[in-house]
Amino acid sequence: MSDITIVDIAKQAGVSIKTVSRVINREEGVGPETRARVEDLVAKLGYRPNVSARSLSSRRSYLIGVVFMRVGAYHYVGEVQVGAMRACRRAGYHMVIEQVDDLGQGRGPTFGEALKAGRFDGLVLTPPVCDDPEILAIIEAQGLAYVRVAPGRDFGRSPYVFMDDQQAAHDMTARLWDLGHRRIGFIDGPADHGSARRRREGYMTAMAERGARVRPEWIAGGDFMPLSGLEAGDRLLALSEPPTAIFAANDAMALGVLSAASKRGVSVPGELTVVGFDDGPLAESSWPSLTTVHQPIAEMAEAAAEMLIEGFGDPRFRNRTAARQLDYHLVERGSSSRPAS
């Protein structure tokens, strides 16, 4: 059906070419029944608009930018790309990846210039970019629509998609407690990352609810990368009374803890339970396989791109504060068990 054109769609739907164009471009001025009829025909006939032609005939570029601060967390970045791309393809948009330099590195003007050059119709912002006030100010100054993934503050500033990181971390900590662990260590994520902060709060809340005093040395700093997990795990295991369980704020650091335990000859899960957060591919293929929190990364990115595209043509979009919450669940594998007696 590659030869299907907008003229064919208009003829079969019994509407004008302009009406079909408005439906495809998600513009206002089309009744719900007509819109549904045109959308059904587009799907049935497999019509795919030509992005270049559409951009020439409208004020849009049909480009969605997905913005990251760093691309070191390869699983997270990959899942976000997969999810956002699914939504873009369905709607006839193309996705472009933009990376912002680390905070404090003079990236303001460079980022603003990149936005102008990119001619984006809108942006999907990932953490911690989505919480940076300078970045948001640059975007808003250019009048670009944006949707944030897992923001940590200013929730009324834009539409956003999230999962309850705090409750998920709380539930994982409670599960470790139910297994019999009392000395539960925690490896934190980057200080500028809202999700990392919420996961630490979930851990602290669960421990406090059970009357446990968290010793300062039980919390080790990390940066969501495997090496930081290895180093943090090494410090925790070197304590005179090491934890019987270590909860890392993401899977990459948890895999680093597995390496630290192997280096020290500590059996997992016989002598140490290790759990993570994300449920990426390596969680299932590591040895032992990793108990973790399944985070719907791709689904959140897909929902964010959908919200963004659905908002085009709606003058209320930039002032709308809609939010979509997605579910998580615990995945128990071979790296967790009851503590050794």
Sequence and secondary structure as in RCSB ss.txt:
>XXXX:A:sequence
MSDITIVDIAKQAGVSIKTVSRVINREEGVGPETRARVEDLVAKLGYRPNVSARSLSSRRSYLIGVVFMRVGAYH
YVGEVQVGAMRACRRAGYHMVIEQVDDLGQGRGPTFGEALKAGRFDGLVLTPPVCDDPEILAIIEAQGLAYVRVA
PGRDFGRSPYVFMDDQQAAHDMTARLWDLGHRRIGFIDGPADHGSARRRREGYMTAMAERGARVRPEWIAGGDFM
PLSGLEAGDRLLALSEPPTAIFAANDAMALGVLSAASKRGVSVPGELTVVGFDDGPLAESSWPSLTTVHQPIAEM
AEAAAEMLIEGFGDPRFRNRTAARQLDYHLVERGSSSRPAS
>XXXX:A:secstr
 TT  HHHHHHHHTS HHHHHHHHTT SS  HHHHHHHHHHHHHHT    HHHHHHTSS   EEEEEES    HH
HHHHHHHHHHHHHHHHT EEEEEE   TTSS HHHHHHHHHHHT SEEEE TTGGG HHHHHHHHHTT EEEEES
 SS GGGS EEE  HHHHHHHHHHHHHHTT  SEEEE   TT HHHHHHHHHHHHHHHHTT    GGGEE   SS
HHHHHHHHHHHHTSSS  SEEEESSHHHHHHHHHHHHHHT  TTTT EEE SB  HHHHHSSS  BEEE  HHHH
HHHHHHHHHHHTT TTGGG   EEE   EEE  TT      
